[in-house]
Amino acid sequence: MKNDIFGLSGKTAVITGGGGVLGGSMAGVLAERGVAVALLDLREEASIEAAKEIVEKGGRAIGLPCDVLDQESLEAAKARVIDELGSVDILINAAGGNDPKATTSKETLERSDLIGAVDGLKTFFDLDADGIRSVFDLNVLGTLLATQIFGRVMAERGRGVIINISSMNAFKPLTRIPAYSAAKAGVSNFTQWLATHFAPLHIRVNAIAPGFFLSDQNQYLLTDERTGELTPRGAKIIAHTPMGRFGRPEDLAGALVWLVSDASAFVTGIVLPVDGGFSAFPGV
């Protein structure tokens, strides 16, 4: 279509966490629109399999091993992307997640929780420092390092689009997951900072804040692994989501295409909720 402001054909995108459910889905959405995609993931098999599925549907994709916390690994991935796909127009920082070691077992602390050890009880005071550190590293540092490596390609060309993945937790911290909530708030803040910093080089930086999508990281909190039924926490989330369901990966497609295309050419520094109304509902 002539002057199609949503047109993406011929561009190249790098997706960290590309072997995951959401990262792989976003890669597929872009590939369907003519974008060559590089799926990067710590789990090489997952990234290769996701890329294979795209190629089988007629798209252009490569799957690469990459540790977003290792600069040498990121540089190696960049070299292969440039060699095989030519350049980088779009970066999606989808690598992220929580750690059970940084999660409390109860929503609130009671005085009785401080008296004696209770099997299975993990209070704020019992949270593991390494678990907390791993959450911040993966979500914040992983986003920053990947942006340093791939963003430089964009800076040298004088154009590009970066999409970070924030969360509902960044707007209002959720109970039980203090490290993840704080880390995603950091991603949102970093998105705004980077949007200002990169603006003179015609690089737009925005974030998508998904509502509640079932994933490997949160399924143990939201569904019972034995029965498949909602946990009390999962039921509470659905009760506070006006659209009455968890998000599906394809629900991110419209927001993603808008943000990476010229349709949002004057949009930078925003954090866009895709949450079924969760952030709009006060609970009463």
C-alpha positions as CSV (number, residue, x, y, z in Angstrom):
1,M,0.0,0.0,0.0
2,K,1.4,3.4,-0.9
3,N,2.3,5.6,2.0
4,D,1.3,2.8,4.5
5,I,2.3,4.3,7.9
6,F,2.1,0.8,9.4
7,G,4.4,-0.7,6.8
8,L,7.4,-2.6,8.1
9,S,8.6,-4.6,5.1
10,G,12.4,-4.7,4.7
11,K,13.2,-3.9,8.3
12,T,15.3,-6.0,10.7
13,A,14.4,-6.6,14.3
14,V,16.3,-8.1,17.2
15,I,14.2,-9.7,20.0
16,T,15.9,-10.7,23.2
17,G,14.0,-13.4,25.0
18,G,12.9,-14.5,21.6
19,G,12.5,-18.1,22.6
20,G,9.8,-17.2,25.2
21,V,6.1,-17.1,24.7
22,L,5.7,-13.3,24.3
23,G,9.1,-12.7,22.6
24,G,8.4,-15.5,20.1
25,S,4.9,-14.2,19.4
26,M,6.1,-10.7,18.8
27,A,8.8,-12.0,16.4
28,G,6.1,-13.9,14.5
29,V,3.9,-10.7,14.3
30,L,6.8,-8.7,12.8
31,A,7.9,-11.5,10.4
32,E,4.3,-11.7,9.0
33,R,4.8,-8.0,8.0
34,G,8.0,-8.6,6.2
35,V,10.5,-7.9,9.0
36,A,13.6,-10.1,9.2
37,V,13.9,-11.2,12.8
38,A,16.7,-12.4,15.0
39,L,15.5,-14.2,18.0
40,L,18.0,-14.2,20.9
41,D,17.7,-16.4,23.9
42,L,19.8,-17.9,26.6
43,R,18.2,-21.2,25.6
44,E,19.6,-21.7,22.1
45,E,17.2,-24.5,21.3
46,A,14.2,-22.4,22.1
47,S,15.4,-19.5,19.9
48,I,16.2,-21.9,17.0
49,E,12.9,-23.6,17.2
50,A,11.0,-20.3,17.3
51,A,12.9,-19.1,14.3
52,K,12.3,-22.4,12.4
53,E,8.5,-21.9,12.9
54,I,8.7,-18.5,11.3
55,V,10.8,-19.7,8.4
56,E,8.3,-22.5,7.8
57,K,5.6,-19.9,7.4
58,G,7.5,-18.0,4.8
59,G,9.3,-15.5,7.0
60,R,12.9,-14.7,7.4
61,A,14.3,-15.5,10.9
62,I,17.4,-16.7,12.7
63,G,17.7,-18.0,16.2
64,L,20.9,-17.2,18.2
65,P,22.2,-18.1,21.6
66,C,22.6,-15.0,23.8
67,D,23.1,-14.1,27.4
68,V,21.8,-10.5,27.9
69,L,24.0,-10.2,31.0
70,D,27.2,-11.0,29.1
71,Q,28.6,-8.2,26.8
72,E,30.7,-10.7,24.8
73,S,27.7,-12.8,24.1
74,L,25.7,-9.8,23.0
75,E,28.6,-8.6,20.8
76,A,28.8,-12.1,19.2
77,A,25.1,-12.0,18.5
78,K,25.3,-8.6,17.0
79,A,28.0,-9.7,14.7
80,R,25.9,-12.5,13.4
81,V,22.8,-10.3,13.0
82,I,24.8,-7.8,10.9
83,D,26.4,-10.5,8.9
84,E,23.2,-12.5,8.2
85,L,20.5,-9.8,8.2
86,G,22.4,-6.6,7.4
87,S,21.5,-4.2,10.2
88,V,19.2,-3.4,13.1
89,D,16.1,-1.2,12.8
90,I,14.1,-2.5,15.8
91,L,15.2,-3.8,19.2
92,I,12.7,-5.5,21.5
93,N,14.0,-6.1,25.0
94,A,11.8,-9.0,25.9
95,A,14.2,-10.9,28.1
96,G,13.0,-10.8,31.7
97,G,11.2,-12.6,34.5
98,N,10.9,-13.2,38.2
99,D,12.6,-15.6,40.6
100,P,10.8,-17.7,43.2
101,K,13.6,-16.9,45.6
102,A,12.6,-13.2,45.5
103,T,8.9,-14.0,46.2
104,T,7.2,-14.0,49.5
105,S,4.7,-16.7,50.4
106,K,2.1,-14.4,51.8
107,E,0.7,-11.0,50.7
108,T,1.2,-9.3,54.0
109,L,3.3,-9.7,57.1
110,E,1.7,-10.6,60.5
111,R,3.3,-10.5,63.9
112,S,2.8,-14.3,64.2
113,D,5.0,-14.8,61.1
114,L,8.0,-13.5,63.2
115,I,7.7,-16.1,65.9
116,G,9.5,-19.4,65.1
117,A,10.1,-21.1,61.8
118,V,7.2,-22.3,59.7
119,D,7.6,-24.8,56.9
120,G,7.0,-23.1,53.5
121,L,6.7,-19.6,55.0
122,K,8.9,-17.0,53.3
123,T,8.5,-13.5,54.6
124,F,10.2,-10.3,53.3
125,F,13.0,-11.0,55.8
126,D,13.6,-14.4,54.3
127,L,14.1,-13.2,50.7
128,D,17.3,-14.4,49.1
129,A,19.7,-11.7,48.1
130,D,21.0,-13.6,45.1
131,G,17.4,-14.1,44.0
132,I,16.7,-10.4,44.3
133,R,19.9,-9.5,42.5
134,S,19.1,-11.9,39.6
135,V,15.7,-10.3,39.1
136,F,17.2,-6.8,38.9
137,D,20.0,-8.0,36.7
138,L,17.8,-9.8,34.2
139,N,15.1,-7.1,33.9
140,V,17.1,-3.9,34.2
141,L,20.7,-4.6,33.5
142,G,19.8,-7.1,30.7
143,T,17.7,-4.3,29.0
144,L,20.5,-1.8,29.4
145,L,23.3,-3.9,28.1
146,A,21.3,-5.1,25.1
147,T,20.5,-1.5,24.3
148,Q,24.1,-0.5,24.5
149,I,25.1,-3.2,22.0
150,F,22.3,-3.0,19.5
151,G,21.4,0.7,20.1
152,R,24.9,1.7,19.0
153,V,24.1,0.3,15.5
154,M,21.0,2.5,15.4
155,A,22.9,5.5,16.8
156,E,25.5,5.2,14.1
157,R,22.8,5.1,11.4
158,G,20.8,7.9,12.9
159,R,17.5,6.0,13.2
160,G,15.8,3.1,15.0
161,V,13.0,2.0,17.4
162,I,13.5,0.4,20.8
163,I,10.7,-1.4,22.7
164,N,11.2,-2.4,26.3
165,I,8.9,-4.7,28.2
166,S,7.6,-3.2,31.4
167,S,4.7,-4.5,33.5
168,M,1.5,-3.7,35.5
169,N,3.8,-4.0,38.5
170,A,5.6,-0.8,37.4
171,F,2.4,1.2,37.9
172,K,1.3,-0.4,41.2
173,P,3.5,-2.9,43.0
174,L,1.9,-6.2,43.4
175,T,2.0,-8.2,46.6
176,R,4.5,-11.0,47.0
177,I,6.9,-9.9,44.2
178,P,8.8,-6.8,45.5
179,A,12.0,-7.3,43.4
180,Y,10.1,-7.9,40.2
181,S,7.8,-4.9,40.8
182,A,10.8,-2.6,41.5
183,A,12.8,-3.9,38.6
184,K,9.9,-3.3,36.1
185,A,9.5,0.2,37.6
186,G,13.1,0.6,36.7
187,V,12.5,-0.5,33.2
188,S,9.8,2.1,32.8
189,N,12.0,4.9,34.2
190,F,14.9,3.8,32.0
191,T,12.6,3.9,29.0
192,Q,11.7,7.5,29.6
193,W,15.4,8.5,30.3
194,L,16.6,6.7,27.1
195,A,13.8,8.3,25.0
196,T,15.1,11.7,25.9
197,H,18.8,10.8,25.5
198,F,18.3,9.2,22.1
199,A,15.8,11.7,20.6
200,P,18.4,13.8,18.7
201,L,19.5,10.7,16.9
202,H,16.0,9.9,15.7
203,I,15.7,6.8,17.8
204,R,12.4,6.3,19.5
205,V,12.1,4.4,22.8
206,N,8.8,3.2,24.2
207,A,7.7,0.4,26.5
208,I,4.7,-2.0,26.5
209,A,3.3,-2.9,29.9
210,P,1.5,-6.2,29.6
211,G,-1.3,-7.1,32.0
212,F,-1.5,-10.7,33.1
213,F,-0.3,-13.2,30.6
214,L,0.3,-16.7,31.6
215,S,4.0,-17.6,31.2
216,D,6.7,-19.9,32.6
217,Q,7.6,-17.3,35.2
218,N,4.2,-16.6,36.7
219,Q,2.2,-19.8,36.1
220,Y,3.1,-21.2,39.5
221,L,1.5,-18.2,41.1
222,L,-1.7,-18.0,39.1
223,T,-2.7,-21.6,38.4
224,D,-2.5,-24.9,40.4
225,E,-0.1,-27.1,38.6
226,R,-2.0,-30.2,39.7
227,T,-5.5,-29.2,38.7
228,G,-5.0,-26.4,36.3
229,E,-7.5,-24.3,38.2
230,L,-6.9,-20.7,39.2
231,T,-5.1,-20.1,42.5
232,P,-6.7,-17.5,44.8
233,R,-4.2,-15.0,43.5
234,G,-5.1,-15.9,39.9
235,A,-8.8,-15.6,40.6
236,K,-8.3,-12.2,42.3
237,I,-6.5,-10.9,39.2
238,I,-9.3,-12.0,36.9
239,A,-11.8,-10.4,39.2
240,H,-9.9,-7.1,38.9
241,T,-9.5,-7.3,35.1
242,P,-12.6,-5.8,33.5
243,M,-12.3,-7.9,30.4
244,G,-12.4,-11.0,32.6
245,R,-9.5,-13.1,31.2
246,F,-5.7,-13.4,31.0
247,G,-4.0,-11.8,28.1
248,R,-3.0,-13.9,25.0
249,P,0.3,-13.3,23.2
250,E,-1.6,-12.1,20.1
251,D,-3.1,-9.3,22.2
252,L,0.2,-7.5,22.0
253,A,0.3,-7.4,18.2
254,G,-1.6,-4.2,17.5
255,A,0.3,-2.2,20.2
256,L,3.6,-3.6,18.9
257,V,3.0,-2.8,15.2
258,W,1.9,0.7,16.1
259,L,4.9,1.5,18.2
260,V,7.5,0.1,15.8
261,S,6.0,1.7,12.7
262,D,5.8,5.2,11.4
263,A,2.2,5.3,12.7
264,S,3.7,6.4,16.0
265,A,6.4,8.6,14.5
266,F,5.9,11.3,17.1
267,V,5.6,9.0,20.0
268,T,8.5,8.4,22.4
269,G,9.0,7.8,26.1
270,I,5.6,6.2,26.8
271,V,4.7,3.1,28.7
272,L,1.6,1.6,27.1
273,P,-0.6,-0.7,29.1
274,V,-2.1,-3.7,27.3
275,D,-4.0,-5.1,30.3
276,G,-7.7,-5.7,29.7
277,G,-8.5,-2.7,31.8
278,F,-6.6,-3.9,34.9
279,S,-4.9,-0.5,35.5
280,A,-8.2,1.4,35.1
281,F,-10.2,-0.6,37.6
282,P,-10.1,0.6,41.3
283,G,-11.5,-2.6,42.6
284,V,-15.0,-1.3,43.5
